Amino acid sequence: MLLYVIRHGETYWNAERKMQGHLGSDLNENGVRLAEVTAKGLADVPFDLCITSPLLRARHTAEILMQGRNKPVLQEERLKELNFGIWEGRCVAPGKMEIPREQYRMFRLDPFHYQPPEGGETFRELISRTGEFFDELIHNPDYQDKTILISAHGGAVRAFLNRLYDDPEDFWQGGVPMNCAYSIVEVKNGVPSLVAADQVCYGEEEFPEYYKNWGKV
């Protein structure tokens, strides 16, 4: 089994620096372009199926990458992004911060001590639900010889892959994955290994400044 685990393309809320969890916006023009560039970069990968978060931005990305393949695209609730509760849609841009600054610093720099707002999730809860799906997937006998695209979100991708990182306590691994960045997991006899991490089909010059400076809050 091979898993290509991808974060969705850029959205309107990404560009506006809004908290985007279970709510959110669709891909913006740049997000569609990044997904199309990535689709070309992965054109030779023989995907057998795609499993996507049901949220629009992930589904739209999956549709672009799977276009013309005539393969199943399934939805999985446990791939949704971290739920930000009452903070959904609030701005976190410098000078426009609409949530407590210290809480946002914890979210970025010390996520396992981040305290979610009303209706929100902790990072441990996110790891638990994505990990439950991960275990079911890699032990599914029907998928053992398949190449599968997983379309999800920045936090959900990090949580899904958490156990495979050298240091699982370093949740962000230096930062959220770039839009349309993908990692590759190989599964042999039920044992997964991370064989490539945070690959992109475009140049670093396209990385937004706020992702380049993830650790500076």
Accessible surface in RSA format (square Angstrom, percent):
REM  Atomic radii and reference values for relative SASA: ProtOr
REM  Chains: A
REM  Algorithm: Lee & Richards
REM  Probe-radius: 1.40
REM  Slices: 20
REM RES _ NUM      All-atoms   Total-Side   Main-Chain    Non-polar    All polar
REM                ABS   REL    ABS   REL    ABS   REL    ABS   REL    ABS   REL
RES MET A   1    21.15  11.0   0.00   0.0  21.15  50.4   2.06   1.8  19.09  25.3
RES LEU A   2    60.91  33.9  60.32  43.2   0.59   1.5  60.32  42.4   0.59   1.6
RES LEU A   3     0.00   0.0   0.00   0.0   0.00   0.0   0.00   0.0   0.00   0.0
RES TYR A   4    23.07  10.8  23.07  13.1   0.00   0.0   1.47   1.1  21.60  26.6
RES VAL A   5     0.68   0.4   0.34   0.3   0.34   0.8   0.34   0.3   0.34   0.9
RES ILE A   6     0.15   0.1   0.15   0.1   0.00   0.0   0.15   0.1   0.00   0.0
RES ARG A   7    13.38   5.6  13.35   6.8   0.03   0.1   0.02   0.0  13.36   8.1
RES HIS A   8     3.11   1.7   3.11   2.2   0.00   0.0   0.00   0.0   3.11   3.6
RES GLY A   9     0.00   0.0   0.00   N/A   0.00   0.0   0.00   0.0   0.00   0.0
RES GLU A  10    18.80  10.8  18.80  14.2   0.00   0.0   0.42   0.8  18.38  15.0
RES THR A  11     0.00   0.0   0.00   0.0   0.00   0.0   0.00   0.0   0.00   0.0
RES TYR A  12   115.87  54.1 114.75  65.3   1.12   2.9  77.12  58.0  38.75  47.8
RES TRP A  13    48.92  19.6  48.92  23.7   0.00   0.0  33.93  18.1  14.99  24.3
RES ASN A  14    13.65   9.4   9.89   9.6   3.76   9.1   3.12   7.5  10.53  10.2
RES ALA A  15    55.98  51.5  30.23  46.6  25.75  58.6  32.70  46.1  23.27  61.7
RES GLU A  16    85.41  49.0  71.53  54.1  13.88  33.0  40.44  78.2  44.97  36.7
RES ARG A  17    36.29  15.2  32.35  16.5   3.95   9.4  14.88  20.3  21.41  13.0
RES LYS A  18    72.05  35.2  62.29  38.2   9.77  23.3  20.24  18.2  51.81  55.2
RES MET A  19     7.56   3.9   4.65   3.1   2.92   6.9   3.03   2.6   4.54   6.0
RES GLN A  20    16.09   9.0   6.32   4.6   9.77  23.3   4.18   8.9  11.91   9.0
RES GLY A  21     0.00   0.0   0.00   N/A   0.00   0.0   0.00   0.0   0.00   0.0
RES HIS A  22    53.81  29.4  44.49  30.9   9.32  23.8  34.13  35.2  19.68  22.9
RES LEU A  23   108.22  60.3 103.56  74.1   4.66  11.7 108.22  76.0   0.00   0.0
RES GLY A  24    35.59  43.9   0.00   N/A  35.59  43.9   1.91   5.2  33.68  75.4
RES SER A  25    20.20  17.1  12.35  16.5   7.86  18.1  19.27  41.0   0.93   1.3
RES ASP A  26    43.53  30.5  40.04  39.8   3.50   8.3  14.54  34.2  28.99  28.9
RES LEU A  27     7.81   4.3   0.00   0.0   7.81  19.6   0.00   0.0   7.81  21.0
RES ASN A  28    16.32  11.3  15.50  15.0   0.82   2.0   7.12  17.1   9.20   8.9
RES GLU A  29   152.74  87.7 142.49 107.8  10.25  24.4  61.80 119.5  90.94  74.2
RES ASN A  30    51.56  35.6  46.45  44.9   5.11  12.3  24.20  58.3  27.36  26.4
RES GLY A  31     0.00   0.0   0.00   N/A   0.00   0.0   0.00   0.0   0.00   0.0
RES VAL A  32    40.62  26.7  40.62  36.8   0.00   0.0  40.62  35.3   0.00   0.0
RES ARG A  33    94.80  39.8  93.91  47.9   0.88   2.1  59.06  80.7  35.74  21.7
RES LEU A  34     8.49   4.7   8.49   6.1   0.00   0.0   8.49   6.0   0.00   0.0
RES ALA A  35     0.00   0.0   0.00   0.0   0.00   0.0   0.00   0.0   0.00   0.0
RES GLU A  36    84.55  48.5  82.72  62.6   1.83   4.4  22.07  42.7  62.48  51.0
RES VAL A  37    46.21  30.4  43.56  39.4   2.65   6.4  44.31  38.5   1.90   5.2
RES THR A  38     0.00   0.0   0.00   0.0   0.00   0.0   0.00   0.0   0.00   0.0
RES ALA A  39    21.65  19.9  16.26  25.1   5.40  12.3  17.70  24.9   3.96  10.5
RES LYS A  40   165.11  80.5 147.15  90.3  17.95  42.7  93.74  84.4  71.37  76.0
RES GLY A  41    50.70  62.5   0.00   N/A  50.70  62.5  21.36  58.6  29.33  65.7
RES LEU A  42     6.26   3.5   6.07   4.3   0.19   0.5   6.26   4.4   0.00   0.0
RES ALA A  43    63.13  58.0  41.30  63.7  21.83  49.7  43.85  61.8  19.28  51.1
RES ASP A  44   141.21  98.9 114.02 113.5  27.19  64.3  41.00  96.5 100.22  99.9
RES VAL A  45    20.72  13.6  18.90  17.1   1.82   4.4  20.57  17.9   0.15   0.4
RES PRO A  46    97.96  71.4  85.12  77.6  12.84  46.7  95.69  79.0   2.27  14.1
RES PHE A  47     3.93   2.0   0.43   0.3   3.50   9.1   0.43   0.3   3.50  10.0
RES ASP A  48    45.55  31.9  39.14  39.0   6.41  15.2   4.95  11.6  40.61  40.5
RES LEU A  49    10.07   5.6  10.07   7.2   0.00   0.0  10.07   7.1   0.00   0.0
RES CYS A  50     0.00   0.0   0.00   0.0   0.00   0.0   0.00   0.0   0.00   0.0
RES ILE A  51     7.69   4.4   7.69   5.7   0.00   0.0   7.69   5.5   0.00   0.0
RES THR A  52     0.72   0.5   0.72   0.7   0.00   0.0   0.72   1.0   0.00   0.0
RES SER A  53     0.00   0.0   0.00   0.0   0.00   0.0   0.00   0.0   0.00   0.0
RES PRO A  54    22.26  16.2  13.68  12.5   8.58  31.2  13.69  11.3   8.57  53.3
RES LEU A  55    22.81  12.7  21.04  15.1   1.76   4.4  22.81  16.0   0.00   0.0
RES LEU A  56    86.73  48.3  80.46  57.6   6.27  15.8  80.46  56.5   6.27  16.9
RES ARG A  57     5.08   2.1   4.67   2.4   0.41   1.0   0.00   0.0   5.08   3.1
RES ALA A  58     0.00   0.0   0.00   0.0   0.00   0.0   0.00   0.0   0.00   0.0
RES ARG A  59    70.36  29.5  69.72  35.5   0.64   1.5   8.24  11.3  62.11  37.6
RES HIS A  60    44.58  24.4  44.02  30.6   0.56   1.4  24.76  25.5  19.82  23.1
RES THR A  61     0.11   0.1   0.11   0.1   0.00   0.0   0.11   0.2   0.00   0.0
RES ALA A  62     0.17   0.2   0.00   0.0   0.17   0.4   0.17   0.2   0.00   0.0
RES GLU A  63    96.14  55.2  87.30  66.0   8.84  21.0  39.08  75.6  57.06  46.6
RES ILE A  64    22.73  12.9  17.08  12.7   5.64  13.6  18.16  13.1   4.56  12.4
RES LEU A  65     5.79   3.2   1.08   0.8   4.71  11.9   1.08   0.8   4.71  12.7
RES MET A  66    10.24   5.3   4.36   2.9   5.89  14.0   4.70   4.0   5.54   7.3
RES GLN A  67   148.57  83.1 121.79  89.0  26.78  63.8  42.48  90.4 106.09  80.5
RES GLY A  68    82.47 101.7   0.00   N/A  82.47 101.7  41.73 114.5  40.75  91.3
RES ARG A  69    51.46  21.6  35.07  17.9  16.39  39.0  23.61  32.3  27.84  16.9
RES ASN A  70   150.57 103.8 118.62 114.6  31.95  76.9  38.48  92.6 112.09 108.3
RES LYS A  71    94.35  46.0  76.79  47.1  17.56  41.8  28.63  25.8  65.72  70.0
RES PRO A  72    74.86  54.6  62.60  57.1  12.26  44.6  74.28  61.3   0.58   3.6
RES VAL A  73    63.36  41.7  35.01  31.7  28.35  68.3  35.01  30.4  28.35  76.9
RES LEU A  74    76.89  42.8  73.64  52.7   3.26   8.2  76.89  54.0   0.00   0.0
RES GLN A  75   110.02  61.5  78.39  57.3  31.64  75.3  23.45  49.9  86.57  65.7
RES GLU A  76    28.26  16.2  26.85  20.3   1.41   3.4   2.33   4.5  25.93  21.2
RES GLU A  77   107.65  61.8 100.91  76.3   6.74  16.1  60.01 116.1  47.65  38.9
RES ARG A  78    50.91  21.4  50.12  25.5   0.79   1.9  25.12  34.3  25.79  15.6
RES LEU A  79     0.31   0.2   0.31   0.2   0.00   0.0   0.31   0.2   0.00   0.0
RES LYS A  80    46.11  22.5  46.11  28.3   0.00   0.0   7.90   7.1  38.21  40.7
RES GLU A  81    17.23   9.9  17.23  13.0   0.00   0.0   1.61   3.1  15.63  12.8
RES LEU A  82     2.51   1.4   2.51   1.8   0.00   0.0   2.51   1.8   0.00   0.0
RES ASN A  83    33.02  22.8  33.02  31.9   0.00   0.0   0.03   0.1  32.99  31.9
RES PHE A  84     9.93   5.0   9.93   6.1   0.00   0.0   9.93   6.0   0.00   0.0
RES GLY A  85    17.68  21.8   0.00   N/A  17.68  21.8  10.19  28.0   7.50  16.8
RES ILE A  86    90.53  51.5  72.59  54.1  17.94  43.2  81.73  58.9   8.79  23.9
RES TRP A  87    15.78   6.3  15.78   7.6   0.00   0.0   9.28   4.9   6.51  10.6
RES GLU A  88    26.01  14.9   7.66   5.8  18.34  43.7   7.66  14.8  18.34  15.0
RES GLY A  89    19.26  23.8   0.00   N/A  19.26  23.8   7.80  21.4  11.46  25.7
RES ARG A  90    84.78  35.6  84.00  42.8   0.78   1.9  17.25  23.6  67.54  40.9
RES CYS A  91    12.82   9.7  12.76  14.2   0.06   0.1   7.63  19.3   5.19   5.6
RES VAL A  92     8.28   5.5   7.01   6.3   1.28   3.1   7.01   6.1   1.28   3.5
RES ALA A  93    14.80  13.6  14.80  22.8   0.00   0.0  14.80  20.8   0.00   0.0
RES PRO A  94   110.49  80.5  88.50  80.7  22.00  80.0  94.01  77.6  16.48 102.4
RES GLY A  95    86.39 106.5   0.00   N/A  86.39 106.5  42.84 117.6  43.56  97.6
RES LYS A  96   142.50  69.5 131.70  80.8  10.80  25.7  83.73  75.4  58.77  62.6
RES MET A  97    53.42  27.7  23.87  15.8  29.55  70.4  23.87  20.3  29.55  39.1
RES GLU A  98    97.27  55.8  78.06  59.1  19.21  45.7  33.19  64.2  64.08  52.3
RES ILE A  99     9.99   5.7   0.36   0.3   9.63  23.2   4.66   3.4   5.33  14.5
RES PRO A 100    73.24  53.4  61.07  55.7  12.18  44.3  72.65  60.0   0.60   3.7
RES ARG A 101   129.19  54.2 122.16  62.3   7.02  16.7  56.60  77.4  72.59  44.0
RES GLU A 102   104.62  60.1 101.26  76.6   3.36   8.0  58.85 113.8  45.77  37.4
RES GLN A 103    40.46  22.6  40.46  29.6   0.00   0.0  16.24  34.6  24.21  18.4
RES TYR A 104    11.28   5.3  11.22   6.4   0.05   0.1   3.70   2.8   7.58   9.3
RES ARG A 105    82.72  34.7  82.25  41.9   0.46   1.1  12.63  17.3  70.09  42.5
RES MET A 106    46.48  24.1  46.11  30.5   0.36   0.9  30.27  25.7  16.21  21.5
RES PHE A 107    17.34   8.7  17.34  10.7   0.00   0.0  17.34  10.5   0.00   0.0
RES ARG A 108    13.57   5.7   8.91   4.5   4.66  11.1   0.00   0.0  13.57   8.2
RES LEU A 109    78.65  43.8  46.94  33.6  31.72  79.7  50.11  35.2  28.54  76.8
RES ASP A 110    54.61  38.3  53.03  52.8   1.58   3.7  16.80  39.5  37.81  37.7
RES PRO A 111    12.61   9.2  11.55  10.5   1.06   3.9  11.55   9.5   1.06   6.6
RES PHE A 112    40.01  20.0  13.91   8.6  26.10  67.9  15.62   9.5  24.39  69.8
RES HIS A 113   111.42  60.9 106.74  74.2   4.68  12.0  76.88  79.2  34.54  40.2
RES TYR A 114     4.66   2.2   0.23   0.1   4.43  11.5   0.23   0.2   4.43   5.5
RES GLN A 115   116.16  65.0 115.11  84.1   1.05   2.5  41.49  88.3  74.66  56.6
RES PRO A 116    35.90  26.2  16.27  14.8  19.63  71.4  16.27  13.4  19.63 122.0
RES PRO A 117    17.51  12.8   2.02   1.8  15.49  56.3  13.10  10.8   4.41  27.4
RES GLU A 118   132.25  75.9 114.39  86.5  17.86  42.5  48.43  93.7  83.82  68.4
RES GLY A 119    56.60  69.8   0.00   N/A  56.60  69.8  37.16 102.0  19.44  43.5
RES GLY A 120    21.30  26.3   0.00   N/A  21.30  26.3   0.00   0.0  21.30  47.7
RES GLU A 121    27.81  16.0  27.81  21.0   0.00   0.0  16.09  31.1  11.72   9.6
RES THR A 122    44.66  31.8  44.66  45.3   0.00   0.0  41.93  56.3   2.73   4.1
RES PHE A 123     2.14   1.1   0.25   0.2   1.88   4.9   0.25   0.2   1.88   5.4
RES ARG A 124   123.21  51.7 118.05  60.2   5.17  12.3  59.56  81.4  63.65  38.6
RES GLU A 125    90.35  51.9  84.83  64.2   5.52  13.2  36.96  71.5  53.39  43.6
RES LEU A 126     0.00   0.0   0.00   0.0   0.00   0.0   0.00   0.0   0.00   0.0
RES ILE A 127    34.12  19.4  33.42  24.9   0.70   1.7  33.42  24.1   0.70   1.9
RES SER A 128    75.75  64.0  61.98  82.7  13.76  31.7  33.86  72.1  41.89  58.7
RES ARG A 129    42.50  17.8  39.24  20.0   3.26   7.8  40.07  54.8   2.43   1.5
RES THR A 130     0.00   0.0   0.00   0.0   0.00   0.0   0.00   0.0   0.00   0.0
RES GLY A 131     7.36   9.1   0.00   N/A   7.36   9.1   7.36  20.2   0.00   0.0
RES GLU A 132    95.91  55.1  86.67  65.6   9.24  22.0  29.46  57.0  66.44  54.2
RES PHE A 133    12.10   6.1  12.10   7.5   0.00   0.0  12.10   7.3   0.00   0.0
RES PHE A 134     0.00   0.0   0.00   0.0   0.00   0.0   0.00   0.0   0.00   0.0
RES ASP A 135    57.09  40.0  56.02  55.8   1.08   2.5  21.13  49.7  35.96  35.9
RES GLU A 136    95.26  54.7  81.66  61.8  13.60  32.4  45.92  88.8  49.34  40.3
RES LEU A 137     4.42   2.5   1.35   1.0   3.07   7.7   4.42   3.1   0.00   0.0
RES ILE A 138     3.93   2.2   3.66   2.7   0.27   0.6   3.66   2.6   0.27   0.7
RES HIS A 139   111.90  61.2  91.11  63.3  20.79  53.2  71.73  73.9  40.17  46.7
RES ASN A 140    44.67  30.8  40.42  39.1   4.25  10.2   6.82  16.4  37.85  36.6
RES PRO A 141   111.91  81.6  91.40  83.3  20.51  74.5  93.92  77.5  17.99 111.8
RES ASP A 142   104.69  73.3  91.01  90.6  13.68  32.4  25.05  59.0  79.64  79.4
RES TYR A 143    39.60  18.5  39.60  22.5   0.00   0.0  20.10  15.1  19.50  24.0
RES GLN A 144    66.67  37.3  57.04  41.7   9.63  22.9  46.29  98.5  20.39  15.5
RES ASP A 145   118.67  83.1  86.90  86.5  31.77  75.1  47.59 112.0  71.08  70.9
RES LYS A 146    66.86  32.6  65.43  40.1   1.43   3.4  19.42  17.5  47.44  50.5
RES THR A 147    16.23  11.5  16.23  16.5   0.00   0.0   0.51   0.7  15.72  23.8
RES ILE A 148     0.00   0.0   0.00   0.0   0.00   0.0   0.00   0.0   0.00   0.0
RES LEU A 149     0.11   0.1   0.11   0.1   0.00   0.0   0.11   0.1   0.00   0.0
RES ILE A 150     0.08   0.0   0.08   0.1   0.00   0.0   0.08   0.1   0.00   0.0
RES SER A 151     0.07   0.1   0.07   0.1   0.00   0.0   0.07   0.1   0.00   0.0
RES ALA A 152     0.75   0.7   0.75   1.2   0.00   0.0   0.75   1.1   0.00   0.0
RES HIS A 153     0.33   0.2   0.33   0.2   0.00   0.0   0.33   0.3   0.00   0.0
RES GLY A 154     1.39   1.7   0.00   N/A   1.39   1.7   0.76   2.1   0.63   1.4
RES GLY A 155     2.62   3.2   0.00   N/A   2.62   3.2   1.90   5.2   0.72   1.6
RES ALA A 156     0.04   0.0   0.00   0.0   0.04   0.1   0.00   0.0   0.04   0.1
RES VAL A 157     2.97   2.0   2.89   2.6   0.07   0.2   2.97   2.6   0.00   0.0
RES ARG A 158     4.58   1.9   4.58   2.3   0.00   0.0   0.00   0.0   4.58   2.8
RES ALA A 159     2.65   2.4   0.00   0.0   2.65   6.0   0.00   0.0   2.65   7.0
RES PHE A 160     2.14   1.1   0.83   0.5   1.32   3.4   0.83   0.5   1.32   3.8
RES LEU A 161     0.00   0.0   0.00   0.0   0.00   0.0   0.00   0.0   0.00   0.0
RES ASN A 162    13.83   9.5  13.81  13.3   0.02   0.0   1.26   3.0  12.57  12.1
RES ARG A 163   109.04  45.8  83.84  42.7  25.20  60.0  45.56  62.3  63.48  38.5
RES LEU A 164    31.24  17.4   9.99   7.1  21.25  53.4  13.96   9.8  17.28  46.5
RES TYR A 165    17.52   8.2   9.24   5.3   8.28  21.6  10.42   7.8   7.11   8.8
RES ASP A 166   155.60 109.0 117.47 116.9  38.14  90.2  42.80 100.7 112.81 112.5
RES ASP A 167    75.67  53.0  73.18  72.8   2.48   5.9  30.39  71.5  45.27  45.2
RES PRO A 168    50.98  37.2  50.33  45.9   0.65   2.4  50.33  41.6   0.65   4.1
RES GLU A 169   106.40  61.1  91.43  69.2  14.97  35.6  55.45 107.3  50.94  41.6
RES ASP A 170    64.58  45.2  57.35  57.1   7.24  17.1  18.19  42.8  46.40  46.3
RES PHE A 171     1.86   0.9   0.00   0.0   1.86   4.8   0.00   0.0   1.86   5.3
RES TRP A 172    13.35   5.4  12.56   6.1   0.79   1.8  12.56   6.7   0.79   1.3
RES GLN A 173    54.41  30.4  30.60  22.4  23.81  56.7   9.81  20.9  44.60  33.8
RES GLY A 174    68.64  84.6   0.00   N/A  68.64  84.6  43.04 118.1  25.60  57.3
RES GLY A 175     8.35  10.3   0.00   N/A   8.35  10.3   7.65  21.0   0.70   1.6
RES VAL A 176    12.94   8.5   8.91   8.1   4.03   9.7   8.91   7.7   4.03  10.9
RES PRO A 177     3.85   2.8   1.57   1.4   2.28   8.3   3.85   3.2   0.00   0.0
RES MET A 178    25.39  13.1  24.16  16.0   1.23   2.9  24.12  20.5   1.27   1.7
RES ASN A 179     4.62   3.2   3.32   3.2   1.30   3.1   1.26   3.0   3.36   3.2
RES CYS A 180     0.00   0.0   0.00   0.0   0.00   0.0   0.00   0.0   0.00   0.0
RES ALA A 181     2.82   2.6   0.78   1.2   2.05   4.7   1.17   1.7   1.65   4.4
RES TYR A 182    28.88  13.5  27.34  15.6   1.54   4.0   1.97   1.5  26.91  33.2
RES SER A 183     1.35   1.1   1.19   1.6   0.16   0.4   0.00   0.0   1.35   1.9
RES ILE A 184    27.18  15.5  27.18  20.2   0.00   0.0  27.18  19.6   0.00   0.0
RES VAL A 185     0.00   0.0   0.00   0.0   0.00   0.0   0.00   0.0   0.00   0.0
RES GLU A 186    52.29  30.0  51.76  39.2   0.53   1.3   5.41  10.5  46.88  38.3
RES VAL A 187     5.40   3.6   0.00   0.0   5.40  13.0   0.00   0.0   5.40  14.6
RES LYS A 188   131.95  64.4 125.25  76.9   6.70  16.0  76.43  68.8  55.52  59.1
RES ASN A 189   153.68 106.0 112.74 109.0  40.94  98.6  39.20  94.3 114.48 110.7
RES GLY A 190    18.48  22.8   0.00   N/A  18.48  22.8   8.86  24.3   9.62  21.5
RES VAL A 191   101.22  66.6  97.13  87.9   4.09   9.8  97.85  85.0   3.37   9.1
RES PRO A 192    27.66  20.2  17.66  16.1  10.00  36.4  17.66  14.6  10.00  62.2
RES SER A 193    53.38  45.1  49.71  66.3   3.68   8.5  41.35  88.0  12.04  16.9
RES LEU A 194    50.22  28.0  20.36  14.6  29.86  75.1  20.36  14.3  29.86  80.4
RES VAL A 195    82.24  54.1  45.47  41.2  36.77  88.6  52.73  45.8  29.50  80.0
RES ALA A 196    26.12  24.0  16.48  25.4   9.64  21.9  25.70  36.2   0.42   1.1
RES ALA A 197    42.71  39.3  29.66  45.8  13.05  29.7  29.66  41.8  13.05  34.6
RES ASP A 198    57.68  40.4  40.25  40.1  17.42  41.2  20.71  48.7  36.96  36.9
RES GLN A 199    74.67  41.8  71.91  52.6   2.77   6.6   9.08  19.3  65.59  49.7
RES VAL A 200    43.32  28.5  17.65  16.0  25.67  61.8  17.65  15.3  25.67  69.6
RES CYS A 201    38.93  29.4  11.16  12.4  27.77  65.3  14.73  37.3  24.20  26.1
RES TYR A 202    26.82  12.5   6.59   3.8  20.23  52.6  15.81  11.9  11.01  13.6
RES GLY A 203    26.98  33.3   0.00   N/A  26.98  33.3  21.09  57.9   5.89  13.2
RES GLU A 204   126.18  72.4 121.36  91.8   4.82  11.5  36.39  70.4  89.79  73.3
RES GLU A 205   140.59  80.7 107.70  81.5  32.89  78.3  68.28 132.1  72.31  59.0
RES GLU A 206    64.60  37.1  41.26  31.2  23.33  55.6  26.33  50.9  38.27  31.2
RES PHE A 207    38.27  19.1  32.74  20.3   5.53  14.4  32.83  19.9   5.44  15.6
RES PRO A 208    35.86  26.1  23.93  21.8  11.93  43.4  35.86  29.6   0.00   0.0
RES GLU A 209   109.25  62.7 105.17  79.6   4.07   9.7  63.53 122.9  45.72  37.3
RES TYR A 210    48.46  22.6  40.53  23.1   7.93  20.6  47.41  35.6   1.05   1.3
RES TYR A 211    18.29   8.5  10.37   5.9   7.91  20.6   7.40   5.6  10.89  13.4
RES LYS A 212   102.76  50.1  65.19  40.0  37.57  89.4  45.06  40.6  57.70  61.5
RES ASN A 213    51.73  35.7  49.40  47.7   2.34   5.6  12.00  28.9  39.73  38.4
RES TRP A 214    23.14   9.3  22.23  10.8   0.91   2.1  22.23  11.9   0.91   1.5
RES GLY A 215    50.69  62.5   0.00   N/A  50.69  62.5  24.88  68.3  25.80  57.8
RES LYS A 216   162.48  79.3 138.75  85.1  23.73  56.5  98.21  88.4  64.27  68.5
RES VAL A 217    32.41  21.3   3.89   3.5  28.52  68.7  18.50  16.1  13.91  37.7
END  Absolute sums over single chains surface
CHAIN  1 A     9830.8       7762.6       2068.2       5041.8       4789.0
END  Absolute sums over all chains
TOTAL          9830.8       7762.6       2068.2       5041.8       4789.0
